[in-house]
């Protein structure tokens, strides 16, 4: 059986990579709901746990604990929060309600 190829359009003249939220090595599925389109640097930081996501897809720097920007998704791209929570638990070792939303004041990891 041949694997389906997923094409995520990127802005013209820019390079991006598909990053698994729940890693393939952690039995993460190869489906759109488990993928983010990231620049190569952000992909490395995400895979290494230097960045995690809140449930509302705000980026959190795990070194400083400071929230950053919210990931912008294409209107048809749905992210399954179970994969986001798994990634956060794996790298931050916690799944606090504070990290459930970027509206909380600077979550500490």
C-alpha positions, 0 to 999 in steps of 0.5 A, a space after each residue: 500500500 502506497 502512503 498518501 502524500 500531504 502537500 501543505 502550501 507555503 508562502 512563495 519563496 519560503 521553505 517550511 517543513 512538516 513537523 509531527 506534534 506527537 513524534 512518529 517514534 512515540 507512535 504519532 500518526 502521519 495525519 494532518 491533525 498531528 502536523 505543523 508547518 514550521 521553518 527548519 529552525 522552529 522544527 528543530 526547537 519543537 522536536 527537541 522540546 525547547 518549544 511546546 504548545 498550549 491547548 490554544 496553540 500558543 508557543 511557550 519557550 521551555 527555557 524561560 517559561 514565557 509564552 510567545 505567538 500563537 500558531 496560525 493555522 489555515 482555516 481547514 487545518 485542525 490540530 488534535 489537542 491530544 497530540 499537543 498535550 502529549 508533546 507538552 507532557 513529554 518535554 515539559 513533564 507537566 500538563 498544567 491547566 495554566 498551559 491550557 490557554 495563553 490567556 494565563 499570565 506567563 506560565 512557569 514550566 
